[in-house]
């Protein structure tokens, strides 16, 4: 019998790997609904859905390896990063999914609330939070919505050689800002942004990318800490925030 590997587990969801099968257990079936529909609509390689029996979704493993991990240097080639950029552009050029994305005003309100919490509870220095809140302002502007992955972490993009072999974890997919996807992919790997943009093939506002780096990191610190992850690990969210000082 294949060994059971716990890929990620917390109070909301868990992902297990058994051989070449991933079992995703999620208390929120709406997230699974989005994931299944988004993978069916996305014009990029995605995992094959093997079966679904709520609350479990079974997916086939995609070939290759993740582009990298947050907090660790990526060993993927510049060409692989550029190919990831090209795949993201293909997704963004696809027809919009039928469900809406994040509301700009709600996002700004959530950010302000998290900043207050971080300072009030002494989680991060006030000057660090204030500076990054200022940087994040660049991302808080109207955008033309595109089909976004919504959680395009480096570990969610798999490459086989220099080709994208699969993009996983689509539960946050929806209509959103194209630069958000590019920012999340390069979070903590700023040196790879040029390769991604070259593959993406369009002008990118770097101030907006930096804004999303700060915004995403500010919003993530409490959630990560409360779910057993360490945002202060080297190269992770707190280091991303410090790099803006």
C-alpha positions in Angstrom: 0.0 0.0 0.0 1.3 3.5 -0.8 2.3 5.7 2.1 -0.1 8.5 2.9 1.6 11.9 2.8 0.0 14.9 4.5 0.6 17.8 2.0 -1.2 20.4 4.0 -3.7 20.2 6.9 -5.5 22.8 9.1 -9.0 23.3 10.5 -10.6 24.3 7.2 -9.1 21.8 4.7 -6.5 19.1 4.2 -4.7 17.6 1.2 -3.3 14.1 1.3 -1.3 12.2 -1.3 -1.5 8.5 -1.8 0.7 7.4 -4.6 -0.3 9.4 -7.7 -3.6 10.5 -6.2 -4.3 13.7 -4.2 -7.3 13.7 -1.9 -8.6 17.1 -1.0 -10.9 17.3 2.0 -12.7 20.7 2.4 -15.4 21.8 4.8 -16.6 24.4 2.3 -18.1 22.7 -0.7 -18.4 26.1 -2.5 -14.6 26.2 -2.7 -14.6 22.7 -4.3 -17.3 23.7 -6.7 -15.2 26.7 -7.8 -12.1 24.5 -8.1 -13.7 21.9 -10.3 -15.4 24.4 -12.6 -12.3 26.6 -12.9 -10.2 23.6 -13.9 -12.7 22.7 -16.6 -12.7 26.3 -18.0 -9.0 27.1 -17.7 -7.0 26.8 -21.0 -3.8 25.6 -19.2 -2.8 22.2 -17.9 -4.7 21.3 -14.7 -5.0 18.1 -12.7 -7.4 15.4 -13.9 -10.5 15.0 -11.6 -10.7 11.3 -10.8 -13.8 11.4 -8.6 -15.7 13.5 -6.2 -17.6 12.4 -3.1 -18.2 15.4 -0.8 -16.3 16.4 1.2 -13.5 14.7 -0.8 -12.2 15.5 -4.2 -9.7 13.1 -5.8 -7.2 14.5 -8.3 -4.5 12.9 -10.3 -0.9 14.1 -9.7 0.6 16.3 -12.4 4.0 15.4 -13.8 7.1 17.4 -13.0 7.9 19.4 -9.9 6.8 22.7 -8.4 8.4 25.8 -9.7 9.7 26.3 -6.2 8.8 27.0 -2.6 8.3 30.2 -0.7 11.4 30.8 1.5 13.7 28.6 -0.6 15.7 29.5 -3.7 14.1 28.2 -6.9 16.2 25.8 -9.0 13.9 26.2 -12.0 15.5 27.7 -15.1 14.7 31.2 -16.4 13.0 29.6 -19.4 10.7 27.7 -17.0 9.7 30.9 -15.2 9.1 32.6 -18.6 6.9 29.6 -19.7 4.9 30.1 -16.5 4.4 33.7 -17.4 3.2 32.7 -20.9 0.7 30.2 -19.3 -0.6 32.9 -17.0 -1.1 35.2 -20.0 -3.1 32.4 -21.8 -5.3 32.1 -18.7 -5.8 35.9 -18.5 -6.8 36.1 -22.1 -9.5 33.4 -21.7 -13.2 34.2 -21.3 -14.2 35.4 -17.8 -15.5 32.7 -15.4 -19.2 33.4 -14.6 -18.7 34.1 -10.9 -17.4 37.5 -9.5 -14.1 38.2 -7.8 -13.0 40.4 -4.9 -14.7 43.7 -4.3 -12.2 46.6 -4.1 -13.8 48.4 -1.2 -14.1 45.2 0.8 -10.5 44.4 0.1 -9.4 47.9 1.3 -11.5 47.6 4.4 -10.1 44.1 5.2 -6.5 45.5 4.7 -7.1 48.4 7.1 -8.6 46.0 9.7 -5.6 43.6 9.5 -3.1 46.5 9.8 -4.9 47.7 12.9 -4.8 44.2 14.4 -1.1 43.7 13.6 -0.2 46.9 15.3 -2.6 46.7 18.3 -1.5 43.2 19.1 2.2 44.0 18.7 2.6 41.4 16.0 4.6 43.6 13.7 6.3 47.0 14.3 4.0 50.0 13.5 6.5 51.5 11.1 6.7 48.3 9.1 2.9 48.0 8.9 2.5 51.7 8.0 5.1 51.6 5.3 3.7 48.5 3.7 0.1 49.9 3.9 1.4 52.8 1.9 3.0 50.6 -0.7 -0.2 48.5 -0.9 -2.1 51.5 -1.9 -0.8 51.1 -5.5 -2.7 47.9 -5.9 -6.0 49.4 -4.6 -7.1 50.9 -7.9 -9.8 49.9 -10.5 -8.7 47.1 -12.8 -10.1 45.4 -15.9 -11.1 41.9 -14.6 -9.5 38.8 -16.2 -9.7 35.1 -15.5 -7.3 34.8 -12.5 -6.1 31.7 -10.6 -6.4 33.8 -7.3 -3.8 31.8 -5.3 -0.9 31.4 -7.8 1.7 30.5 -5.2 5.0 29.3 -6.6 4.2 25.8 -5.3 1.0 25.7 -7.3 2.8 25.8 -10.7 4.4 22.6 -11.8 7.0 22.4 -14.6 8.5 19.4 -16.4 11.8 20.6 -17.8 11.0 24.1 -19.1 7.3 23.4 -19.8 4.4 24.0 -17.5 2.9 20.6 -16.8 0.1 21.6 -14.4 -1.3 24.4 -12.3 -3.1 23.2 -9.1 -5.3 24.5 -6.3 -8.0 26.5 -8.1 -10.4 27.2 -5.2 -9.7 30.9 -5.3 -10.1 31.3 -9.0 -12.4 34.1 -10.4 -12.5 37.5 -12.0 -9.6 39.6 -10.7 -6.6 41.7 -11.4 -4.0 40.2 -13.7 -1.2 41.7 -11.8 -2.3 40.0 -8.6 -1.5 36.6 -10.2 1.9 37.8 -11.3 2.6 39.2 -7.9 1.6 36.1 -6.0 3.7 33.9 -8.3 6.8 36.0 -7.6 6.2 36.7 -3.9 9.5 36.2 -2.2 11.2 35.6 -5.6 11.5 39.2 -6.8 14.5 38.3 -8.9 12.3 36.1 -11.1 9.8 38.8 -12.0 11.7 39.8 -15.2 11.6 36.2 -16.5 7.9 35.9 -15.7 7.1 39.3 -17.4 9.1 38.3 -20.5 7.0 35.2 -20.9 3.8 37.1 -20.1 4.5 39.4 -23.0 2.9 42.6 -21.8 3.9 45.8 -19.9 3.6 45.5 -16.2 3.3 48.3 -13.6 6.0 47.3 -11.1 4.5 49.6 -8.4 1.3 47.7 -8.6 3.2 44.4 -8.3 5.0 45.7 -5.2 1.7 46.9 -3.9 0.2 43.4 -4.2 3.3 41.9 -2.5 2.8 44.1 0.5 -1.0 43.7 0.5 -0.9 39.9 0.3 1.7 39.7 3.0 -0.1 42.0 5.4 -3.3 40.0 5.0 -1.6 36.6 5.4 0.3 37.1 8.6 -2.6 36.5 11.1 -4.1 33.6 9.0 -0.8 31.8 8.7 0.0 32.1 12.4 -3.5 30.9 13.4 -3.3 27.9 11.1 0.1 26.6 12.3 2.4 28.2 9.7 5.3 30.6 10.3 5.1 33.9 8.3 8.4 34.9 10.0 10.4 32.0 8.4 13.3 33.2 6.3 12.2 34.5 2.9 8.5 34.4 3.8 5.9 37.1 4.3 7.5 39.1 7.1 10.8 39.2 5.1 8.8 40.4 2.1 7.4 43.2 4.2 10.8 44.1 5.6 12.2 44.4 2.0 9.9 47.4 1.4 11.6 49.4 4.2 
